[in-house]
């Protein structure tokens, strides 16, 4: 007598493949740039980077070429590789697009946020204020990204969320050098936005987010202009 066939109750898990070395090196260098460890204008020496990352120079060279294509690195003939310095025009264009997306997010969040959502917004706000209190620039940047990201999620618009994800990393890069000097005003503005989202007021939430993103853009561009004058 044959035993009845049985099907496994739990499907096998797919094999997790480690990322290729060149991809891992690319991602590591990109995070160092975005996080400000390798600041704009920094000379990227292949041998030094390879030693720090514990790899050979070949994957570093490949990573720098990819980063150059994506606008994070400049390859100068006879000089080498340097972290790209954003221009005022670049910042205005990118942050202008981000502002349109963010204001739409704030409107949607005010229309859809629930009680638990509002509580989470205030938790994220508190995390940012705490990071600001101890002058933790990285913590401020991460908290800022988390808060804005959650507001986007509350808009319940997958297309909007995908568009914002496409610019998020570069926005974090721009925000890092101004996180502390802009901090107090920025987090006060966040509190006003959350208050309007909690009140279910899409018009005011949208307008406050518009002012917030415009102020951040203007602040960043002034910083860029001042830095370029110092270099000159």
N, C-alpha and C positions, 0 to 999 in steps of 0.2 A: 504494500500500500504506500503510495507516494505521499510525502508530507506536503501540505499546502504551501504554495509560494507566499512569501511575505515581502512586503516592500519596506525599505528602511524608513524609519519615522523621521529621521533628520538627514536632509541632503548633505552630501560632502561639501566642505567649504572649498572655495577656489584657492589655488596656490597663490600666495602673495609673492610676487616677484620683486626683488629689490630694484630700485631705480638705477638705470645705467649711470656709471661714474660721471660721464660728461653732464648728465642732467642734474645729478646731485651737486656737482661743482657749480654749475650755472645757478641753481637755486640758492646755494650758500652765498655766492657773490652778490646775487640780486638782493638778498635780505640784508647783507652788510651795507649795500648802497642805500636801500630804502630806509634802514634804521639809522643812517647817518654815521655809521662806523667808518665807512669810506665816503667822505663828504665830497660835494661837487668840486671839481678841479683837482682832486687827489690823483697823483701819479700811480698807476697800477703796474707794478713790476711783476712780470710773470714768475720769476724765480722766488720772490718773496711771498707771493700769494700761494704758490705751490707748496712752499715749506710750511706756511701757516695752516694750510688745509690738509697737509700730509699726503699730497698726490704728486704726480709728475707734472711737468710743464705743459704737456700736450692737452689734457682736458681743460686746463686753465686757458690755454690759447683758444681752444674751441669755444669755451664759454664767453670769452671776451668778444669774439667775433659775433656771437648771437646777441650779446648785450648791445653791441654797436648797432646791429640791424634794428633792434627795438628802441634805440634812442637813449639807452642808459649810459653808454660809454662812447667816447670819441677816440678814434684811432688816427693819430697825427703822424704822417710820414716823417721818418727821421727822429721822432721824439718818443713815440710809444703810445700807450693807452692811458686815458684820463677819464675820470668820472665826469659825465656831462654836466655842464652848468646850465640850468634852465634859464630861458630868457623871459622877460616880462611878457612878450607876445605869446609864448608858449603857455605860461601860467594863466594869462587872461583867457585864452581859448579853452584850456582844459577845465579850469575852475568855473568858467562861464557855463560850460555844458553840465558840469556837476551841479551847479546852482539850479538849473532848470529841472534836473532829475530830483534833486533834494526837495525843492519846493512842492513838486507833485507828490513826493512821498509824504511830506508833512500833511498835506490835504487829505490823502488817503488814510493816513494813520488816525487823524481826527474823526474820520467817518467810521472806522472799523475797530478801534481799540476797545478792549474790554477792561473790566476792573483789574484782573491779574496782569494784563498788559501794562496798564498804568503803573502798577506797583513795580513791575520789572524796569520800566523806564526810570523811576526814581532810584532804584538800586544802582542802575548804571550811572546815573547822575552822581550818586554818592561816591561811587568808585572813582570817578574823575576828579571830584573835589578832594578826595583823600589823596590821590596821586599828586594833585597840585599842591596840597599842604606840605608834602614832604619833598617837593621839587623833583619829582620823578618824571623826567621828560618822556621816557619810554612808556611808563604807565599812563601818562596823560594821553599820548598818541593812541595807545591801545584802547583806552576807555572811550576816547572820542570816536574811534572807528566802530567800537561795539555799539555805542549809543546811536550813531547815525545809521548803522546797519540794521538795528532793531526797528528803528522808525521806518526804514524801507520795507522790512518784513511785514510790518503792520498795515502797509498799504494794500497788501493782498494782491499784488500785481507781479507775476513772475517775469514778464517782459521787462518791466522797470527794474526789478532786482538784478536781472542779468546785465542790463546796460550799466548799472552802477558798479557791479563787480568788475566790469572791464576797465573802469577808470580808478577803482579803489586803491590799488597799490601805488599808483603815481600820485594820487591825492595824499596818501599817507607820507610819501616822500616829501611832498611840498610842505606838509603840515609840521613835520618833525622840527625844523629849525625855529618855528614860531610858536611851538606848543607852550613854552613857558611864558614868554612875553605877552602872548595873546590870551593866556590861560584864564585869568580871573574874569575878564569880560566875556570870553567865549562861554564859560560855564554858567555865568549869570544869564546869558542869552538862551542857553539850553533849557534852563529852568523855566523861562517864560514860554518857550515852545512847548515843553511838556505840559505846562499848566493849560495851554489852549487846546492841546490834544485831549487832555483829561476832561475838558469842558465840552468836548464834541464840537469845537468851533473851527471848521475847516478853513474858512476865509482868513481868520487871524493866524492860525497855525502856519498857513502857507505864506502870509505876508511876513511874519516874524522869521521864518526860515529864509525867505528871500533876503531880508536885511542881514541876517547872520552870515549867509554865504557871501554876500557882497562885501561885508566888512572884512571877512577873512581874506578874500581875494585882494582887496585894496591894501590890507596890512602886509600880506606876503609880497606884493609887487613893490611896495615902499622899501621893504627889507632888501629885495633884489637890487633895486636902484641904488640904495645906499652902499651895498656891498660892492657893486660895480664901480662906483665912484672911488671907493677906498683902493681898489685894485689899480685903478687908473692913476 
